[in-house]
Amino acid sequence: LIEEWLLGHSDDPLNLPFVLFIERFSVPGQEDDPELFEEEARKFRLSHRSPVALPLETALSLDSRGFLRRHEVIAIDRIFSYCISIGSFDISHADAEKALNGIQMDLVDLWMERLCPALDLVEESRTKISLSGFLKQLCPKATGRHLRMFHSWIKEYEQLESLKLEVQATHEVLRRFGRPASFSQSQDVKDIILEVLERHLLQQEEKIQHMERLFSPRLLGATVPSERLLKCHVSKQQWQTWNRTLDLLEVEDQEKFQTSGLLPLEVHELLLRAVVKDSYSLNRARFLKFFCEVFNVRPLK
């Protein structure tokens, strides 16, 4: 709770000085701090008793020293998976480009300087190797925390691809939802839910753009816009409108919510995925919190 308050994730405006201070002196959003992937007992700490080791440099500062960048790690993961699937690391440059499976990047430098020698070495050794071991061969300076960071990039890219599919499906649902209704649908409910889902979709698209910048070979230093830290309260009228809508949808009862007939089933499912996320509980508070997040406002007390 204290961490959320200090990072500005609560609804209390009194934390703003701390939020601004932390943002001012934190690692920029376009970089990765390998310290995050260090074992807890070995993370950087200050001490009044003895000197401590300096914190690890950020990924951005390490790029000029031969460390792997995000898009390179993704390409390496694709090529490594391709080699495992065919049971051989003896592949050509054309095979490597084919293994990228749609990733747009110039593979020549990475292939000549790192991939080709490393693949030859693995093929000649005839020993089983893991992705971490292969990454270590390509980047000998990488420590355990760097390797954990590389793996986290791969997971982030998988999340990016899943998010793109989700956004594509959301576009299709909202396109159909915007048509004239052929069922007993309240126009007020439709307008409110449609606006909420469109704003949520916009946030998802902005997240995709941000993640794509992170994995771009060309825009490493691109500026990422910060979220608004000081949020105003939602208006009393808007708050009441949201609550009336939730009353009509009977959100406290999942079965009634899905069979209310006020919204198409696919819109119900889309709204549930956005609101409930990884939890199975469904209540008014979750919906109101989601609405506030989408409109970037603080709830009415």
Number of C-alpha atoms within 10 A of each C-alpha: 8 9 9 12 17 18 18 23 14 15 17 12 15 13 18 16 12 14 19 16 12 14 14 10 8 10 12 15 15 17 14 19 20 21 18 15 17 18 10 9 7 9 14 15 10 10 8 6 6 6 8 11 10 9 12 16 12 15 19 18 11 13 12 10 9 12 18 22 20 23 21 19 18 23 22 24 21 19 23 22 14 19 18 14 10 10 10 14 21 15 16 12 14 9 13 21 20 14 19 18 11 8 13 12 14 11 16 11 9 15 18 11 11 13 23 18 14 18 23 13 15 17 16 11 10 10 8 9 12 10 15 15 13 18 22 17 18 23 16 12 12 18 13 15 17 24 19 16 22 24 18 14 20 19 13 16 19 13 14 17 13 12 16 16 12 14 18 13 13 19 15 10 15 17 10 14 16 11 8 9 15 7 10 11 15 14 12 11 18 18 11 14 19 16 13 19 20 16 16 21 20 14 14 16 16 13 15 18 13 17 16 15 18 24 19 17 15 11 12 16 13 13 12 13 9 8 8 9 15 18 17 13 15 17 13 12 8 11 17 12 15 18 14 13 18 18 13 13 21 18 21 15 12 16 10 12 20 20 14 18 15 19 21 21 14 15 19 19 12 17 18 18 12 14 19 15 10 8 8 7 11 15 15 16 11 14 20 18 14 18 23 19 16 18 14 17 18 20 18 15 6
